[in-house]
């Protein structure tokens, strides 16, 4: 039996927010590894024919190791098929219908063989405030934003700063989620930095910092620590030992404000955390925050 658990990311957003454009970008992005993307309809996805290795019914296999799956048989059947191919893929992404509820779909990330990596909601800055005031769809638009772990403002390259700023402020008033501007690096969107390895990142890409830990961490201290997360920090991941469960290693995953703890089978994994932040975030502030978990004795 395959014990590998695949990270599952949900991508939502109202109609026209830019979800399909993002999906197409993910299918050709070599930096995120082998991704399986679940969509409602193949017809909406513009896959480069030169990348297609095979088209077998409800699955399209690409030359870069990615897979695109249609939801003809429902989530349960599709995820079962992907779980059987876990050795061939690195992560799963589900595109939610424009009128769907991302947080409900995210529950599939708690099924065997998967873990929820986060809920990403796309927002079109040029129309979101107007749509939020629509008596028919306004509550749905706001609800999708409130359900997100990460907000991705799309089409920012087509707008001026004075057009984006008010929308950014408005969105932050609805949610505690991290608000990013597209385009973003895969490390910010999926947290791809390797745990325990200090890497130099481009200042226009993202900022990251890694800290190793010697002692185990008190669960209450961890809870207080997460609440002091610097604004620019989007993701944290790594492995620690927790006082209350010191006999095993605990995997830490933070996506925006959402902190998840999972028991890890990797007993030899290095005890360390890596924090990934938006460009311009002072690295010193990230390191200082990480050190709050390991104060000097």
C-alpha positions as CSV (number, residue, x, y, z in Angstrom):
1,X,0.0,0.0,0.0
2,X,1.3,3.4,-1.0
3,X,1.8,5.6,2.2
4,X,2.6,8.8,0.3
5,X,0.2,11.6,1.1
6,X,-0.3,14.1,-1.8
7,X,-0.9,17.8,-1.1
8,X,-4.2,18.9,-2.4
9,X,-4.8,22.6,-3.3
10,X,-8.2,24.0,-4.1
11,X,-8.4,26.9,-6.5
12,X,-11.6,29.0,-6.5
13,X,-13.0,32.4,-7.4
14,X,-16.0,33.8,-9.1
15,X,-16.7,33.5,-12.9
16,X,-14.1,35.3,-14.9
17,X,-11.6,35.7,-12.0
18,X,-8.8,34.1,-14.0
19,X,-8.9,30.5,-12.7
20,X,-8.5,28.8,-16.1
21,X,-5.6,31.1,-17.0
22,X,-3.9,30.1,-13.8
23,X,-4.6,26.4,-14.5
24,X,-3.0,26.6,-17.9
25,X,0.1,28.3,-16.4
26,X,0.4,25.5,-13.9
27,X,0.3,22.8,-16.5
28,X,3.4,24.2,-18.3
29,X,5.3,25.4,-15.2
30,X,8.2,23.0,-14.7
31,X,8.9,24.5,-11.2
32,X,6.0,22.8,-9.4
33,X,6.8,19.3,-10.4
34,X,4.2,16.7,-11.6
35,X,0.8,18.1,-10.9
36,X,-2.6,16.5,-11.3
37,X,-5.3,19.1,-12.0
38,X,-9.0,18.2,-11.6
39,X,-11.3,20.3,-13.8
40,X,-15.0,20.2,-14.6
41,X,-14.6,20.4,-18.4
42,X,-11.5,19.8,-20.6
43,X,-13.0,22.2,-23.2
44,X,-12.2,25.2,-20.9
45,X,-8.5,24.3,-20.7
46,X,-6.2,25.3,-23.5
47,X,-3.5,22.6,-23.4
48,X,-0.7,22.9,-25.9
49,X,-1.1,19.9,-28.2
50,X,2.7,19.4,-28.3
51,X,2.6,18.5,-24.6
52,X,-0.1,15.9,-24.8
53,X,1.2,12.3,-24.6
54,X,-2.2,10.6,-24.4
55,X,-5.9,11.4,-24.0
56,X,-7.6,8.4,-22.3
57,X,-11.2,9.1,-21.7
58,X,-11.3,11.4,-18.6
59,X,-7.5,11.8,-18.3
60,X,-5.0,13.8,-20.3
61,X,-1.3,12.9,-19.7
62,X,1.3,15.5,-20.5
63,X,4.9,15.1,-21.5
64,X,6.1,17.0,-18.4
65,X,4.5,14.4,-16.0
66,X,1.4,16.5,-15.4
67,X,-2.1,15.0,-15.6
68,X,-5.4,16.8,-16.3
69,X,-8.5,14.9,-15.0
70,X,-12.2,15.5,-15.7
71,X,-14.8,15.1,-13.0
72,X,-17.1,12.9,-15.0
73,X,-17.3,10.2,-12.2
74,X,-17.2,12.6,-9.3
75,X,-14.5,13.5,-6.7
76,X,-14.4,10.1,-4.9
77,X,-13.6,8.1,-8.1
78,X,-11.2,10.7,-9.5
79,X,-9.2,11.0,-6.2
80,X,-9.1,7.2,-5.9
81,X,-7.5,7.0,-9.4
82,X,-5.0,9.6,-8.4
83,X,-4.2,7.9,-5.1
84,X,-3.4,4.8,-7.1
85,X,-0.9,6.9,-9.2
86,X,0.6,8.7,-6.2
87,X,4.1,7.6,-7.2
88,X,3.7,9.4,-10.5
89,X,2.6,12.8,-9.3
90,X,3.7,15.4,-6.7
91,X,0.5,17.3,-5.9
92,X,-3.2,17.7,-6.8
93,X,-5.0,20.9,-7.7
94,X,-8.8,21.1,-7.9
95,X,-10.4,23.9,-9.9
96,X,-13.8,24.8,-8.3
97,X,-16.7,26.1,-10.4
98,X,-17.1,29.9,-10.4
99,X,-20.2,29.5,-8.4
100,X,-18.9,26.8,-6.2
101,X,-17.8,26.8,-2.5
102,X,-14.1,26.3,-2.2
103,X,-14.1,25.4,1.5
104,X,-16.6,22.5,0.9
105,X,-14.5,21.1,-1.9
106,X,-11.4,21.4,0.4
107,X,-12.9,18.7,2.7
108,X,-11.7,16.2,0.1
109,X,-8.2,17.1,1.2
110,X,-8.9,15.1,4.4
111,X,-9.5,11.8,2.6
112,X,-6.9,9.0,2.9
113,X,-3.9,9.5,0.7
114,X,-4.1,13.3,0.7
115,X,-3.7,16.4,2.9
116,X,-5.2,19.8,2.4
117,X,-2.4,22.2,1.3
118,X,-4.7,25.3,1.2
119,X,-7.5,27.1,-0.5
120,X,-6.5,29.7,-3.1
121,X,-9.2,32.1,-4.3
122,X,-8.6,34.3,-7.3
123,X,-10.1,37.8,-7.3
124,X,-10.4,40.2,-10.3
125,X,-9.6,43.7,-8.9
126,X,-11.4,45.4,-11.8
127,X,-14.8,43.9,-11.0
128,X,-14.9,42.3,-7.5
129,X,-16.2,45.3,-5.5
130,X,-19.0,45.8,-8.0
131,X,-19.9,42.2,-7.9
132,X,-19.9,42.1,-4.2
133,X,-22.7,44.7,-4.2
134,X,-24.8,42.6,-6.6
135,X,-28.0,41.4,-4.8
136,X,-27.8,38.1,-6.5
137,X,-24.2,37.1,-6.4
138,X,-22.6,39.5,-3.9
139,X,-22.8,37.2,-0.9
140,X,-21.3,34.3,-2.9
141,X,-18.4,36.5,-4.0
142,X,-17.7,37.6,-0.4
143,X,-18.1,34.1,1.0
144,X,-15.4,32.7,-1.4
145,X,-13.0,35.4,-0.3
146,X,-13.7,34.7,3.4
147,X,-13.1,31.0,2.9
148,X,-9.6,31.4,1.4
149,X,-6.2,30.8,2.9
150,X,-4.5,32.7,0.1
151,X,-6.1,35.4,-2.1
152,X,-4.6,35.9,-5.5
153,X,-5.4,39.2,-7.3
154,X,-5.4,38.4,-11.0
155,X,-4.6,40.7,-14.0
156,X,-2.6,43.1,-11.9
157,X,-0.3,43.6,-14.9
158,X,-3.2,45.3,-16.7
159,X,-4.1,47.7,-13.9
160,X,-2.4,50.7,-12.4
161,X,-1.3,50.8,-8.8
162,X,-4.0,53.3,-7.8
163,X,-6.6,50.9,-9.2
164,X,-5.2,47.9,-7.3
165,X,-4.6,49.5,-3.9
166,X,-8.2,50.2,-2.9
167,X,-9.3,46.7,-3.9
168,X,-6.4,45.2,-1.9
169,X,-7.4,47.1,1.2
170,X,-11.1,46.1,0.7
171,X,-10.2,42.4,0.4
172,X,-8.0,42.5,3.5
173,X,-11.0,43.9,5.4
174,X,-12.9,40.7,4.6
175,X,-10.3,38.1,5.4
176,X,-7.2,37.2,7.4
177,X,-5.9,35.4,4.4
178,X,-2.6,36.5,2.7
179,X,-3.3,38.7,-0.3
180,X,-0.9,38.2,-3.2
181,X,-0.7,39.8,-6.6
182,X,-0.4,37.7,-9.8
183,X,2.0,36.7,-11.1
184,X,3.5,35.0,-8.1
185,X,6.3,32.4,-7.6
186,X,5.4,28.7,-7.2
187,X,7.1,28.9,-3.8
188,X,4.6,31.4,-2.6
189,X,1.6,29.6,-4.1
190,X,2.6,26.1,-3.1
191,X,5.4,26.5,-0.6
192,X,8.1,24.7,-2.6
193,X,11.2,25.6,-0.5
194,X,13.0,22.6,0.8
195,X,13.0,22.2,4.6
196,X,16.3,22.6,6.3
197,X,18.1,24.1,3.3
198,X,19.0,27.8,3.2
199,X,18.6,29.1,-0.3
200,X,19.2,32.4,-2.0
201,X,16.0,33.7,-3.6
202,X,15.5,36.5,-6.1
203,X,14.2,39.6,-4.4
204,X,11.5,39.8,-7.0
205,X,10.5,36.2,-6.4
206,X,10.1,35.6,-2.7
207,X,12.0,35.8,0.6
208,X,12.7,32.7,2.7
209,X,14.4,31.9,6.0
210,X,15.1,28.6,7.7
211,X,15.7,27.8,11.3
212,X,16.8,24.5,12.9
213,X,15.4,23.5,16.3
214,X,17.1,21.4,19.1
215,X,14.4,21.3,21.8
216,X,10.8,20.2,21.5
217,X,8.1,22.9,21.4
218,X,5.2,23.5,23.7
219,X,1.9,23.3,21.9
220,X,0.5,26.4,23.7
221,X,3.7,28.3,22.6
222,X,3.1,27.2,19.0
223,X,-0.5,28.5,19.1
224,X,0.7,31.9,20.4
225,X,3.5,32.0,17.9
226,X,1.3,31.5,14.9
227,X,-0.8,34.5,15.9
228,X,2.2,36.8,15.7
229,X,3.0,35.9,12.0
230,X,4.5,38.8,10.2
231,X,2.2,40.2,7.4
232,X,4.5,39.2,4.6
233,X,4.8,35.5,5.6
234,X,2.6,33.4,3.3
235,X,3.7,29.9,4.0
236,X,5.6,27.9,6.6
237,X,6.5,24.2,6.6
238,X,8.8,21.8,8.4
239,X,9.1,19.3,11.1
240,X,9.3,19.7,14.9
241,X,8.8,17.6,18.0
242,X,6.0,18.8,20.2
243,X,6.1,18.3,24.0
244,X,2.7,16.7,24.1
245,X,3.7,14.2,21.4
246,X,7.4,14.0,21.8
247,X,7.6,10.3,20.8
248,X,7.0,11.3,17.2
249,X,7.9,14.0,14.7
250,X,5.2,16.5,13.8
251,X,4.9,18.0,10.3
252,X,4.0,21.7,10.3
253,X,2.2,23.3,7.4
254,X,1.0,26.9,7.4
255,X,-0.9,28.4,4.4
256,X,-1.8,32.0,5.1
257,X,-3.3,32.0,8.6
258,X,-4.2,28.3,8.5
259,X,-1.9,26.1,10.7
260,X,-2.0,22.3,10.3
261,X,-0.2,19.8,12.4
262,X,0.2,16.2,11.2
263,X,2.0,13.2,12.6
264,X,5.0,12.3,10.4
265,X,6.4,8.9,9.6
266,X,9.8,10.5,8.9
267,X,11.5,9.9,12.2
268,X,14.9,10.9,10.7
269,X,13.7,14.2,9.3
270,X,15.6,17.3,10.4
271,X,13.9,19.5,12.9
272,X,13.6,22.8,11.1
273,X,11.0,25.3,9.7
274,X,11.2,27.3,6.5
275,X,9.1,30.4,6.2
276,X,8.3,31.9,2.8
277,X,7.3,35.5,2.4
278,X,6.4,38.1,-0.2
279,X,9.1,40.2,-1.9
280,X,10.2,43.1,0.2
281,X,9.5,41.4,3.5
282,X,12.6,42.0,5.8
283,X,14.4,38.6,6.2
284,X,15.4,39.7,9.7
285,X,11.8,40.0,10.8
286,X,11.1,36.4,9.5
287,X,14.1,35.0,11.4
288,X,13.1,36.9,14.5
289,X,9.6,35.4,14.3
290,X,10.9,31.9,13.9
291,X,13.2,32.3,16.9
292,X,10.2,33.1,19.1
293,X,9.6,29.4,19.0
294,X,13.1,28.7,20.3
295,X,14.0,31.4,22.9
296,X,17.5,31.4,24.4
297,X,17.7,29.3,27.6
